[in-house]
Amino acid sequence: MSRRRPIATRAPRRQLAAERPETHKAPTPTRAYAAYVLGLLTLVNLFNYLDRNVVYAVFEPVKRDLQLSDAQLGWLGSAYIVVLSLAALPLGVIGDLRSRRSVITFGVTIWTASTAAGGFVRRFWQLFTCRALVGFGEAGYAPAAQAIIAQYYRGRRRAFAIGVYSVGMALGGVLGIWFGGVIAERYGWRWAFIWMGFPGLILAVLASRLRELDRRPPPPILETLQRWWQHGMRGVMYYVRPLATCAGIGALLAGFLSLFEGIPSQFGTAVFGVGMSAGIAWTVWRLVPLAVRRTTAAGAVAVGAFDDFQGAAVLVLRTPTLIWVFLGGAMVTFAVNGLIAWAAAFMQRVHGLSVARVGAEFGVWALAGGVLGALVGGRLADRLQQRWRGGRVLASGAGFVLGAPVCAALLLVHDLCWFAPLILATYFLYTWYNGPLAAVILDVVPPAVQASVLGAFVLFSHLAGDALAPPLIGYLSDRTGDLRTAMLLLPAVGLLGGLVILIALQTVARDMRRVTALDIHVSGQS
């Protein structure tokens, strides 16, 4: 007869701050603090798109200095998009499991430093690397930020709040081209990258102090720094080494291939891109198990979403509204970001404007149209939503249906007197969707996986949408010798995307009822 070994016991030890559960019952936030959170995240979003779009302002001087083709210029616009798309979903899941605040802080630090580093490059692949790292830093921001906003603003105020947040996108996207053009005209294109990058580090510090309503408050800064110091460089390098190693190997191979005149430069870029992608996948492979160790009950569904992508994919495929939103979102993103990428170069080549004047002419009118469109689109969507559950869908798709002929006229007009009002009208209509479309996704998705599904949307819309737009327009421009002809593809794709989004009018009410019933069922069980 065997004896059962006694179970060893030990005295409970004091729980470290880093090991405490992430869930936290926070007091109801004041309206002032909610406004502060929205304002800060909007400002960070402004720098997000400012750093993202500054490269478009300097397309022409970069092309002359580094001797690039239009297709290569397009890849500079798409480098960050491809990496952003690949990293968005895993970082969204990490935000659900661990801390959205930490994802934001880490991302802001990476993308601002990489933007500034773009001012020191000498070769195409070096600038390509910097733009790819900008995408890695920005990948987790939108899902994490919108999930935090959804905690502070509920019900009818949510679409308007996300619309305000999207003003940062409109402002940053235009100011990046405007300020970038002015700085490049006066000091050179390298200083445009440097001056745009470094101010974002201040925002990273402020973002690290944000409170999440379902998580414990952030520890004091000194405690955080002490914990980082205890991990040491060895602990940091455990997570940095995969990306650095693969990117370094890819860069070495790309540099080696550039020595041979018979090998196209695009082949070296592709080799480097493969190295970067492998490094990102390896880094995420190491980071996610660390996040899963502290999974909460609310994040259990998100764990399955990451395991092999099937959680988020199945949810999308089982939700008809999400199918139409994802497909239409990719098309309209193609149209919007393709226009942003090539507008400055278009004005310089077709209308003969200087870099600084392009920034001013394009900046003022596109900025006004983008801000008004984001605010009006969010408010219009909320008003329509009060009367009809398809209101936000209608506002999202209608802007592109109405804006397509306006955008086509913008590209075809020869008289500069018409150019300014057409820019205003195009960006006014093309930014209606910013807040409402994200709100539609939040309306038909359970709260536990909102950041994950938003990350999946970022992944799909960017990878299947605007990642293709800049290089495709550049390729068509190289083949036809006419940038105007190539850019006429943009309003056509935008019109088709708006119509696809409007198909969701038939399904959104049913999907919203399903999520409401699921929330009631879960609440009843708890």
C-alpha positions as CSV (number, residue, x, y, z in Angstrom):
1,M,0.0,0.0,0.0
2,S,1.6,3.2,-1.1
3,R,1.5,6.3,0.9
4,R,0.5,9.6,-0.6
5,R,3.2,12.2,-0.2
6,P,2.1,15.2,1.8
7,I,1.6,18.3,-0.2
8,A,4.3,20.9,0.6
9,T,3.0,24.2,1.8
10,R,4.7,27.5,2.1
11,A,3.9,30.8,3.7
12,P,2.2,33.2,1.4
13,R,4.6,35.7,0.1
14,R,4.0,39.4,-0.5
15,Q,2.7,39.9,-4.0
16,L,4.9,42.2,-6.1
17,A,3.3,45.1,-8.0
18,A,4.1,43.6,-11.3
19,E,2.3,40.3,-10.3
20,R,-0.9,41.8,-9.1
21,P,-4.0,41.0,-11.1
22,E,-4.7,43.5,-13.9
23,T,-8.4,43.7,-13.3
24,H,-9.4,46.6,-11.1
25,K,-12.6,48.1,-10.0
26,A,-12.0,51.8,-10.6
27,P,-14.2,54.6,-9.4
28,T,-16.5,56.4,-11.9
29,P,-14.3,58.9,-13.7
30,T,-15.2,62.6,-13.7
31,R,-16.2,64.2,-16.9
32,A,-13.1,66.4,-16.7
33,Y,-10.8,63.4,-16.6
34,A,-12.6,61.7,-19.4
35,A,-12.2,64.8,-21.5
36,Y,-8.5,64.8,-20.6
37,V,-8.1,61.2,-21.7
38,L,-9.9,62.0,-25.0
39,G,-7.8,65.1,-25.5
40,L,-4.5,63.4,-24.8
41,L,-5.3,60.4,-27.0
42,T,-6.4,62.8,-29.8
43,L,-3.1,64.7,-29.5
44,V,-1.1,61.4,-29.7
45,N,-3.2,60.4,-32.7
46,L,-2.3,63.7,-34.3
47,F,1.4,62.9,-33.9
48,N,0.7,59.4,-35.1
49,Y,-0.5,60.7,-38.5
50,L,2.0,63.6,-38.5
51,D,4.9,61.2,-38.3
52,R,3.2,58.9,-40.7
53,N,2.6,61.4,-43.5
54,V,5.7,63.6,-43.3
55,V,7.3,61.3,-45.9
56,Y,4.7,62.3,-48.5
57,A,5.7,66.0,-48.2
58,V,9.2,65.2,-49.2
59,F,8.6,62.6,-52.0
60,E,10.1,64.9,-54.6
61,P,13.3,66.0,-52.8
62,V,13.9,62.4,-51.6
63,K,13.4,61.1,-55.1
64,R,16.1,63.6,-56.4
65,D,18.5,63.0,-53.5
66,L,18.4,59.2,-53.3
67,Q,17.6,58.8,-57.1
68,L,14.4,56.7,-56.7
69,S,11.6,55.7,-59.0
70,D,7.9,56.4,-58.3
71,A,7.4,52.8,-57.4
72,Q,10.2,53.0,-54.8
73,L,8.6,56.2,-53.4
74,G,5.4,54.3,-53.1
75,W,7.1,51.6,-51.1
76,L,8.3,54.2,-48.7
77,G,4.7,55.1,-48.1
78,S,3.7,51.4,-47.7
79,A,6.7,50.2,-45.6
80,Y,5.1,51.2,-42.3
81,I,1.6,50.1,-43.5
82,V,2.7,46.5,-44.1
83,V,4.5,46.2,-40.8
84,L,1.6,48.0,-39.0
85,S,-0.8,45.5,-40.5
86,L,1.2,42.5,-39.4
87,A,1.7,43.7,-35.8
88,A,-1.8,45.3,-35.2
89,L,-3.7,42.1,-34.2
90,P,-1.1,40.7,-31.7
91,L,-0.6,44.1,-30.1
92,G,-4.3,44.5,-29.9
93,V,-4.6,41.2,-28.1
94,I,-1.7,42.2,-25.8
95,G,-3.7,45.4,-25.0
96,D,-6.7,43.3,-24.1
97,L,-4.7,40.9,-21.9
98,R,-2.2,43.2,-20.2
99,S,-2.3,47.0,-20.5
100,R,-3.5,49.2,-23.3
101,R,-1.7,52.0,-21.6
102,S,1.7,50.2,-21.9
103,V,1.0,49.3,-25.5
104,I,0.4,53.0,-26.3
105,T,3.5,54.2,-24.4
106,F,5.8,51.6,-26.0
107,G,4.4,52.4,-29.5
108,V,4.8,56.2,-29.2
109,T,8.4,55.8,-28.1
110,I,9.3,53.5,-31.0
111,W,7.6,55.5,-33.8
112,T,8.8,58.9,-32.8
113,A,12.4,57.8,-32.5
114,S,12.2,56.0,-35.9
115,T,10.7,59.1,-37.5
116,A,13.7,61.2,-36.3
117,A,16.1,58.5,-37.5
118,G,14.9,59.0,-41.0
119,G,16.8,62.2,-41.2
120,F,20.1,60.4,-41.0
121,V,19.7,57.9,-43.8
122,R,21.9,57.6,-47.0
123,R,20.3,54.8,-48.9
124,F,16.8,53.7,-49.9
125,W,16.7,50.5,-47.7
126,Q,17.8,52.6,-44.6
127,L,14.8,54.9,-45.0
128,F,12.6,51.9,-45.8
129,T,13.8,50.4,-42.4
130,C,12.9,53.6,-40.5
131,R,9.5,53.8,-42.1
132,A,8.9,50.1,-41.3
133,L,9.7,50.7,-37.6
134,V,7.3,53.6,-37.6
135,G,4.6,51.2,-38.6
136,F,5.6,48.7,-35.8
137,G,5.4,51.5,-33.2
138,E,2.0,52.7,-34.5
139,A,0.5,49.2,-34.9
140,G,-1.1,48.9,-31.4
141,Y,-2.1,52.5,-30.9
142,A,-5.5,52.7,-32.6
143,P,-7.0,49.5,-31.1
144,A,-5.8,50.3,-27.6
145,A,-6.7,54.0,-27.8
146,Q,-10.2,53.4,-29.1
147,A,-10.9,50.7,-26.5
148,I,-9.9,53.1,-23.7
149,I,-12.2,55.8,-25.2
150,A,-15.0,53.2,-25.4
151,Q,-14.6,52.8,-21.6
152,Y,-15.0,56.5,-20.9
153,Y,-17.7,57.3,-23.5
154,R,-20.7,55.0,-23.8
155,G,-23.9,54.9,-25.7
156,R,-24.8,57.9,-27.9
157,R,-21.6,59.8,-27.0
158,R,-19.3,57.1,-28.2
159,A,-19.3,57.8,-32.0
160,F,-18.9,61.6,-31.3
161,A,-15.9,60.9,-28.9
162,I,-14.3,58.7,-31.5
163,G,-15.0,61.4,-34.1
164,V,-13.1,63.9,-31.9
165,Y,-10.3,61.4,-31.6
166,S,-10.3,61.1,-35.4
167,V,-9.8,64.8,-35.7
168,G,-6.2,64.0,-34.6
169,M,-5.9,61.8,-37.7
170,A,-7.2,64.6,-40.0
171,L,-5.0,67.2,-38.3
172,G,-1.9,65.1,-38.1
173,G,-2.3,63.8,-41.7
174,V,-2.5,67.2,-43.1
175,L,0.0,69.0,-40.8
176,G,2.6,66.3,-41.5
177,I,2.5,67.3,-45.2
178,W,2.1,71.0,-44.4
179,F,4.9,71.4,-41.8
180,G,7.0,68.8,-43.5
181,G,6.9,70.8,-46.8
182,V,7.7,74.1,-45.0
183,I,10.6,72.6,-43.1
184,A,12.0,70.8,-46.1
185,E,11.9,74.0,-48.2
186,R,13.8,76.0,-45.6
187,Y,16.2,73.4,-44.0
188,G,16.1,70.3,-46.2
189,W,14.0,67.1,-46.1
190,R,16.2,65.5,-43.5
191,W,15.3,68.1,-40.9
192,A,11.6,67.5,-41.6
193,F,12.0,64.0,-40.2
194,I,14.1,65.1,-37.2
195,W,11.8,67.9,-36.1
196,M,8.7,65.8,-36.5
197,G,10.0,62.9,-34.5
198,F,11.4,64.0,-31.2
199,P,8.4,66.0,-29.6
200,G,6.4,62.8,-29.5
201,L,8.6,61.4,-26.7
202,I,6.9,63.9,-24.3
203,L,3.5,62.4,-25.1
204,A,4.9,58.9,-24.4
205,V,5.5,60.0,-20.8
206,L,2.0,61.5,-20.4
207,A,0.4,58.4,-21.9
208,S,2.2,56.2,-19.4
209,R,0.1,57.8,-16.6
210,L,-3.4,57.2,-18.1
211,R,-5.9,55.2,-16.0
212,E,-7.8,52.3,-17.5
213,L,-11.2,51.7,-15.8
214,D,-10.8,47.9,-15.8
215,R,-7.2,47.8,-14.8
216,R,-5.3,48.8,-11.7
217,P,-3.8,52.3,-11.7
218,P,-0.3,52.7,-13.1
219,P,2.5,52.3,-10.5
220,P,4.6,55.4,-9.6
221,I,7.2,56.3,-12.2
222,L,10.1,55.5,-9.8
223,E,8.7,52.0,-9.2
224,T,8.4,51.5,-13.0
225,L,11.9,52.6,-13.6
226,Q,13.2,50.5,-10.8
227,R,11.5,47.4,-12.3
228,W,13.0,48.1,-15.7
229,W,16.4,48.5,-14.0
230,Q,16.0,45.2,-12.3
231,H,15.2,43.5,-15.6
232,G,18.4,45.0,-17.0
233,M,19.7,45.1,-20.5
234,R,19.8,41.3,-20.6
235,G,16.0,41.1,-20.1
236,V,15.4,43.8,-22.6
237,M,17.6,42.2,-25.2
238,Y,15.7,38.9,-24.9
239,Y,12.7,40.7,-26.6
240,V,14.7,43.1,-28.8
241,R,17.3,40.5,-30.2
242,P,14.9,38.7,-32.6
243,L,13.8,41.8,-34.4
244,A,17.4,43.3,-34.4
245,T,18.9,40.0,-35.6
246,C,16.4,39.4,-38.5
247,A,16.4,43.0,-39.5
248,G,20.2,43.1,-39.5
249,I,20.5,39.9,-41.6
250,G,17.9,41.4,-44.1
251,A,19.8,44.7,-44.2
252,L,23.1,42.9,-44.9
253,L,21.6,40.8,-47.7
254,A,19.9,43.9,-49.2
255,G,23.2,45.8,-49.1
256,F,25.1,42.9,-50.6
257,L,22.5,42.6,-53.4
258,S,22.8,46.3,-54.1
259,L,26.4,45.8,-55.2
260,F,25.3,43.9,-58.3
261,E,23.9,46.2,-61.1
262,G,21.9,43.5,-62.7
263,I,19.7,42.9,-59.7
264,P,16.7,45.3,-59.4
265,S,16.6,47.3,-56.2
266,Q,13.1,46.1,-55.5
267,F,14.4,42.6,-55.0
268,G,16.8,43.8,-52.2
269,T,13.9,45.6,-50.6
270,A,11.8,42.5,-50.7
271,V,14.6,40.5,-49.0
272,F,14.9,43.1,-46.3
273,G,11.1,43.1,-45.8
274,V,11.1,39.3,-45.3
275,G,13.8,39.8,-42.6
276,M,11.7,42.4,-40.9
277,S,8.6,40.3,-41.0
278,A,10.4,37.3,-39.6
279,G,11.8,39.5,-36.8
280,I,8.4,40.9,-35.9
281,A,6.8,37.4,-35.8
282,W,9.6,36.1,-33.6
283,T,9.3,39.1,-31.2
284,V,5.5,38.6,-30.9
285,W,6.1,34.9,-30.3
286,R,8.1,35.8,-27.2
287,L,5.9,38.7,-26.0
288,V,2.5,37.1,-26.2
289,P,3.2,34.2,-23.7
290,L,4.4,36.8,-21.2
291,A,1.0,38.6,-21.7
292,V,-1.0,35.4,-21.4
293,R,0.4,34.5,-18.0
294,R,-1.8,37.2,-16.5
295,T,-4.9,36.5,-18.4
296,T,-8.1,37.7,-16.8
297,A,-11.6,36.2,-17.1
298,A,-12.6,39.1,-19.4
299,G,-9.6,38.5,-21.7
300,A,-10.0,34.7,-22.0
301,V,-11.8,35.1,-25.4
302,A,-8.9,37.3,-26.6
303,V,-6.4,34.5,-25.9
304,G,-8.1,32.2,-28.3
305,A,-8.2,35.1,-30.8
306,F,-4.4,35.2,-30.8
307,D,-3.6,31.5,-30.8
308,D,-3.9,31.0,-34.5
309,F,-6.0,34.0,-35.6
310,Q,-9.1,31.9,-35.7
311,G,-10.9,33.6,-32.8
312,A,-11.0,37.0,-34.5
313,A,-11.5,35.5,-37.9
314,V,-14.4,33.3,-36.9
315,L,-16.1,36.3,-35.1
316,V,-15.8,38.4,-38.3
317,L,-17.1,35.6,-40.5
318,R,-20.0,35.0,-38.2
319,T,-20.9,38.6,-38.1
320,P,-22.2,39.8,-41.5
321,T,-21.9,43.5,-40.6
322,L,-18.2,43.0,-40.0
323,I,-17.7,41.3,-43.3
324,W,-19.1,44.3,-45.2
325,V,-17.3,46.8,-43.0
326,F,-13.9,45.0,-43.4
327,L,-14.3,44.8,-47.2
328,G,-15.5,48.3,-47.7
329,G,-13.1,49.6,-45.1
330,A,-10.1,48.3,-47.1
331,M,-11.4,49.9,-50.3
332,V,-12.0,53.3,-48.8
333,T,-8.7,53.2,-47.0
334,F,-7.1,52.5,-50.3
335,A,-8.7,55.7,-51.7
336,V,-8.0,58.0,-48.8
337,N,-4.4,57.1,-48.2
338,G,-3.6,56.8,-51.8
339,L,-4.8,60.4,-52.2
340,I,-2.8,61.5,-49.1
341,A,0.3,59.8,-50.3
342,W,0.5,61.3,-53.8
343,A,-1.4,64.7,-53.4
344,A,1.8,66.7,-52.7
345,A,3.8,65.2,-55.6
346,F,0.7,65.7,-57.8
347,M,0.5,69.4,-57.0
348,Q,4.3,69.8,-57.6
349,R,4.3,68.0,-61.0
350,V,1.0,68.9,-62.5
351,H,0.5,72.4,-61.1
352,G,4.2,73.4,-60.7
353,L,4.0,74.4,-57.1
354,S,7.0,74.5,-54.7
355,V,7.3,72.2,-51.7
356,A,6.4,74.9,-49.2
357,R,3.5,76.2,-51.2
358,V,2.1,72.7,-51.6
359,G,2.2,72.3,-47.8
360,A,0.3,75.6,-47.4
361,E,-2.2,75.2,-50.2
362,F,-2.9,71.5,-49.5
363,G,-2.6,71.9,-45.7
364,V,-5.1,74.7,-45.1
365,W,-7.9,73.3,-47.2
366,A,-7.4,69.6,-46.5
367,L,-7.1,70.4,-42.8
368,A,-10.3,72.4,-42.7
369,G,-12.2,69.7,-44.7
370,G,-10.8,66.9,-42.6
371,V,-11.6,68.4,-39.3
372,L,-15.1,69.4,-40.3
373,G,-15.7,66.0,-41.9
374,A,-14.6,64.1,-38.8
375,L,-16.8,66.2,-36.5
376,V,-19.8,66.3,-38.8
377,G,-19.6,62.6,-39.6
378,G,-19.5,61.6,-36.0
379,R,-22.4,64.0,-35.0
380,L,-24.5,63.0,-38.0
381,A,-23.9,59.3,-37.3
382,D,-25.1,59.7,-33.7
383,R,-28.2,61.7,-34.7
384,L,-29.1,59.1,-37.3
385,Q,-28.4,56.3,-34.8
386,Q,-30.9,57.6,-32.4
387,R,-33.7,57.1,-35.0
388,W,-32.3,54.1,-36.8
389,R,-29.7,51.4,-35.9
390,G,-28.1,51.7,-39.4
391,G,-27.4,55.4,-38.9
392,R,-23.6,55.0,-38.4
393,V,-23.3,52.6,-41.3
394,L,-25.2,55.2,-43.5
395,A,-22.9,58.0,-42.5
396,S,-19.8,55.9,-43.1
397,G,-20.7,54.8,-46.6
398,A,-22.4,57.9,-47.9
399,G,-19.3,60.1,-47.6
400,F,-17.5,58.1,-50.2
401,V,-20.5,57.7,-52.5
402,L,-20.9,61.5,-52.5
403,G,-17.2,62.2,-52.5
404,A,-16.1,60.1,-55.5
405,P,-17.2,62.5,-58.2
406,V,-15.7,65.4,-56.2
407,C,-12.4,63.7,-55.9
408,A,-12.4,62.9,-59.7
409,A,-13.0,66.6,-60.4
410,L,-10.1,67.5,-58.1
411,L,-7.7,65.4,-60.2
412,L,-9.0,66.6,-63.5
413,V,-9.3,70.3,-63.0
414,H,-6.6,72.5,-64.5
415,D,-7.5,75.9,-62.9
416,L,-6.0,76.4,-59.5
417,C,-9.0,78.6,-58.4
418,W,-11.1,75.4,-58.3
419,F,-8.5,73.3,-56.7
420,A,-8.8,74.7,-53.2
421,P,-12.6,74.3,-52.8
422,L,-12.4,70.8,-54.3
423,I,-9.7,69.8,-51.8
424,L,-12.0,71.1,-49.0
425,A,-15.0,69.2,-50.3
426,T,-13.1,66.0,-51.0
427,Y,-11.6,65.7,-47.5
428,F,-14.8,66.8,-45.9
429,L,-16.7,63.9,-47.4
430,Y,-13.8,61.4,-47.2
431,T,-13.5,61.8,-43.4
432,W,-17.1,61.2,-42.4
433,Y,-16.3,57.5,-41.9
434,N,-13.5,57.9,-39.3
435,G,-15.6,57.8,-36.1
436,P,-18.8,56.1,-37.3
437,L,-17.1,53.0,-38.9
438,A,-15.1,52.2,-35.7
439,A,-18.3,52.7,-33.7
440,V,-20.1,50.2,-35.9
441,I,-17.4,47.6,-35.1
442,L,-17.7,48.3,-31.4
443,D,-21.5,48.1,-31.6
444,V,-21.5,44.5,-33.0
445,V,-18.5,43.1,-31.0
446,P,-18.5,41.9,-27.3
447,P,-16.5,44.2,-25.0
448,A,-13.9,41.5,-24.1
449,V,-12.5,41.4,-27.6
450,Q,-13.1,44.9,-28.9
451,A,-9.4,45.9,-29.1
452,S,-8.6,42.5,-30.8
453,V,-11.3,42.9,-33.5
454,L,-10.3,46.6,-34.0
455,G,-6.7,45.3,-34.4
456,A,-8.0,42.7,-37.0
457,F,-9.7,45.6,-38.8
458,V,-6.5,47.6,-38.9
459,L,-4.7,44.5,-40.2
460,F,-7.1,43.8,-43.0
461,S,-7.9,47.4,-44.1
462,H,-4.3,48.4,-44.2
463,L,-2.8,45.3,-45.7
464,A,-5.6,44.9,-48.3
465,G,-6.1,48.6,-48.7
466,D,-3.7,51.5,-48.3
467,A,-0.6,49.2,-48.3
468,L,-1.3,48.7,-52.0
469,A,-2.2,52.2,-52.9
470,P,1.1,54.2,-52.9
471,P,3.3,51.6,-54.8
472,L,0.4,50.7,-57.2
473,I,-0.1,54.4,-58.1
474,G,3.7,54.8,-58.4
475,Y,3.9,51.7,-60.6
476,L,1.1,53.0,-62.9
477,S,2.7,56.4,-63.0
478,D,6.0,54.9,-64.1
479,R,4.3,52.8,-66.8
480,T,2.0,55.6,-68.2
481,G,4.3,58.5,-67.5
482,D,1.3,60.5,-66.1
483,L,0.6,60.7,-62.4
484,R,-2.8,62.2,-63.0
485,T,-4.0,59.2,-65.0
486,A,-2.7,56.8,-62.3
487,M,-4.5,58.6,-59.5
488,L,-7.9,58.5,-61.1
489,L,-8.1,54.9,-59.8
490,L,-8.5,56.3,-56.3
491,P,-12.1,57.8,-56.5
492,A,-13.3,54.7,-58.4
493,V,-12.2,52.4,-55.6
494,G,-13.5,54.8,-53.0
495,L,-17.0,54.8,-54.6
496,L,-17.0,51.0,-54.7
497,G,-15.9,50.8,-51.0
498,G,-18.7,53.2,-49.9
499,L,-21.3,51.0,-51.7
500,V,-20.0,47.9,-50.0
501,I,-20.2,49.5,-46.6
502,L,-23.8,50.4,-47.3
503,I,-24.7,46.8,-47.8
504,A,-24.2,46.4,-44.0
505,L,-27.5,48.4,-43.6
506,Q,-29.3,45.1,-44.0
507,T,-27.5,43.3,-41.2
508,V,-26.4,45.8,-38.5
509,A,-29.6,45.8,-36.5
510,R,-29.6,42.0,-36.2
511,D,-26.0,41.9,-35.2
512,M,-26.5,44.6,-32.5
513,R,-29.3,42.6,-31.0
514,R,-27.2,39.5,-30.9
515,V,-24.4,41.3,-28.9
516,T,-26.9,42.8,-26.5
517,A,-28.5,39.4,-25.8
518,L,-25.0,38.0,-25.3
519,D,-24.1,40.7,-22.8
520,I,-27.3,40.1,-20.9
521,H,-26.6,36.3,-20.8
522,V,-23.1,36.8,-19.5
523,S,-24.3,39.3,-16.9
524,G,-26.9,36.9,-15.7
525,Q,-24.4,34.1,-15.3
526,S,-22.1,36.3,-13.3
